[in-house]
Amino acid sequence: MGIYVPLATRYRPQRFADVVGQDLAVKIITRGMQKNRLGAALLFSGTRGIGKTTLARLLAKAFRCEHCDPEPCCQCDHCREFSAGGQMDVVEIDAASNTSVDDVREIIESCRYKPATGKFKIFIIDEVHMLSKSAFNALLKTLEEPPEHVKFLLATTETHKIPETILSRVLRFDLKPLDNTVVAQYLSSICNRENISADAEVLTLLAKAANGSLRDGLSILDQAINMSDSNRLSAKDIKSLLEISDDGDILELLTALAALDLKSVVEKYRKIVRSNVSPDKIAHRLLDYIYAVTCLKAHLEPLETTVPAEVLPQLASLTDKISLSSLTRIWQMLLKGIDELRICDYQETVLEMLLLRLVYAAGLPDIQDIVENLTNAKSEPSTGKASASTATATATAAATGSVLDEALKLFPQAKLAATPLAADTE
Ligand SMILES: [Zn+2]
């Protein structure tokens, strides 16, 4: 049995045309190659897994190729050596573990000598922001007057940590994370080539989990293929792999929330926790659902959705039970709560408390409704109409809590039943 080569390695681009989702950078690079205007130092920046080192390696291959047009020919000795695992005139350095001035001096010393073969000697420095200040200073002199046979290809996830003096001497490419649709399309093409069947829901789930990184997308796809019993990937398996809660469970939780049923919210939440889904994942899934309900209520087409079509009718029935302002309030609180979850050790309790706050927030009356009701209530025929500004002031005060009782008299449904909670429901 041979050694398994991961998808990300197997499908690593061999030509610029194979690069996915970085069209602008590829266009500038290929045009620059044709016009011989790329200079001696280029910097690729952006988050992890979006193609920085892929582009740097491809460019190294193109610079060394004997028949570059501007794609590397993939036929010449240099191209073949490159594909086989590197060449002695292409040096890859991880600046994270080679940060000192001595490490850079070694590079500079080696720049003095011409490449053993081919036109260029190429240095690819990954995570270049990790170099020390003195190392950057040493590098700067070479970047100012580089030997004709040397190219520097730098990559970083943190451009702001690179001195301005260096930045001003490199051609910069700020790569953007990939769109989920682009990642989904790419994963679909890989599935076809691997003879794996995956429907739109599966591809959307995978793309969303990849979070803009093609490499992460391929790595999750690798895991999904490994855990699948057949050549067909099921949404159920992917959800279990990605710790995505069951749609029925999330729907029940949201229904309890819309009904302001505190006890039921806690019960449904604890049921999902017991199915081994982390609070962080539950909160994110709830966000997906709240977005879907909001779009339904506002008659908007969602930008993207991982909410399956079969639950949409049930979601539509929730739109009558919860106002748009409550939905946006819940969304905002939940988004903020996810940040709090990340810094806490006891996430399960934190999310439970947050859900209780959400029930409370969902039950708060809308400012607009308070204004209307206060205006109506104070409009006695004998005293004339109450001014709208007085009503707004009272309503704002009511909503912020100082005259909450008055608001609650008008909106008894905002008062939550103080039902005692069961310790846990096994
Ligand atoms: Zn070639």
Boltz pocket constraint, residues with backbone or C-beta under 6 A from the ligand:
constraints:
  - pocket:
      binder: B
      contacts: [[A, 61], [A, 64], [A, 65], [A, 66], [A, 67], [A, 68], [A, 72], [A, 73], [A, 74], [A, 75], [A, 76], [A, 77], [A, 78], [A, 79], [A, 80]]
      max_distance: 6.0
